[in-house]
């Protein structure tokens, strides 16, 4: 599944393999920075719960959401 994502997008976590994070499926945050080339990007997210964790685009699973 190809994702079109940009700084400012709101995302919702679907799944991460990170065993240290306290994030869980359904948590939301805002994209603050994107590094790298498509297919190998590091996506920095400011999570609503205060956690700071970046995702690897091709490994972690998330979706862009539109909060109401």
URQUITA-V241729 format. One record per pair of residues at least 4 apart in sequence whose C-alpha atoms are under 8 Angstrom apart, sorted by sequence separation. I is the first residue (numbers start at 1). J is the second residue. D is the distance in Angstrom with one decimal. If there is no record, write none. Layout:
# URQUITA-V241729
<<I J D> <I J D>>
This chain:
# URQUITA-V241729
<<5 9 6.6> <23 27 6.4> <36 40 6.1> <37 41 5.4> <46 50 6.9> <47 51 5.4> <55 59 7.7> <56 60 5.8> <57 61 7.7> <36 41 4.5> <46 51 6.9> <47 52 6.3> <55 60 5.9> <35 41 5.5> <36 42 6.3> <46 52 5.8> <47 53 7.8> <34 41 6.7> <35 42 5.1> <45 52 6.6> <46 53 7.5> <34 42 5.8> <35 43 6.5> <44 52 7.9> <45 53 6.2> <15 24 7.4> <34 43 4.7> <44 53 6.6> <45 54 5.7> <14 24 7.9> <15 25 5.9> <33 43 6.1> <34 44 6.1> <44 54 4.2> <45 55 7.7> <13 24 7.0> <14 25 4.8> <32 43 7.9> <33 44 5.0> <43 54 5.3> <44 55 6.5> <13 25 5.1> <14 26 6.3> <31 43 6.9> <32 44 5.7> <33 45 7.3> <42 54 6.4> <43 55 5.1> <12 25 7.6> <13 26 5.3> <31 44 5.8> <32 45 5.6> <42 55 5.7> <43 56 6.3> <12 26 5.7> <13 27 5.5> <31 45 4.5> <32 46 6.5> <42 56 4.9> <43 57 6.7> <12 27 5.6> <13 28 6.3> <30 45 5.4> <31 46 6.4> <41 56 6.0> <42 57 6.2> <12 28 4.4> <29 45 6.0> <30 46 5.3> <40 56 7.1> <41 57 5.4> <11 28 5.6> <12 29 6.7> <29 46 5.4> <30 47 6.4> <40 57 6.4> <41 58 7.8> <10 28 7.0> <11 29 5.6> <29 47 3.9> <30 48 7.8> <39 57 6.6> <40 58 6.7> <10 29 5.7> <11 30 6.2> <28 47 6.0> <29 48 5.2> <39 58 6.3> <10 30 4.5> <11 31 7.3> <27 47 7.6> <28 48 6.0> <9 30 5.7> <10 31 6.4> <27 48 7.6> <8 30 5.9> <9 31 5.5> <7 30 7.8> <8 31 5.2> <7 31 5.0> <8 32 6.2> <6 31 7.0> <7 32 5.3> <7 33 5.8> <7 34 6.9> <6 34 7.5> <23 51 7.7> <22 51 8.0> <21 53 7.8> <16 59 7.6> <17 60 7.1> <16 60 4.9> <15 60 6.1> <16 61 6.3> <15 61 4.9> <14 61 5.2> <15 62 6.7> <13 61 6.5> <14 62 4.8> <13 62 4.5> <14 63 7.2> <12 62 5.5> <13 63 6.8> <11 62 6.5> <12 63 5.4> <11 63 5.4> <12 64 6.4> <11 64 4.4> <12 65 6.4> <10 64 5.8> <11 65 5.3> <9 64 6.6> <10 65 5.6> <9 65 7.7> <10 66 6.7> <10 67 7.6> <5 64 7.3> <3 63 7.8>>
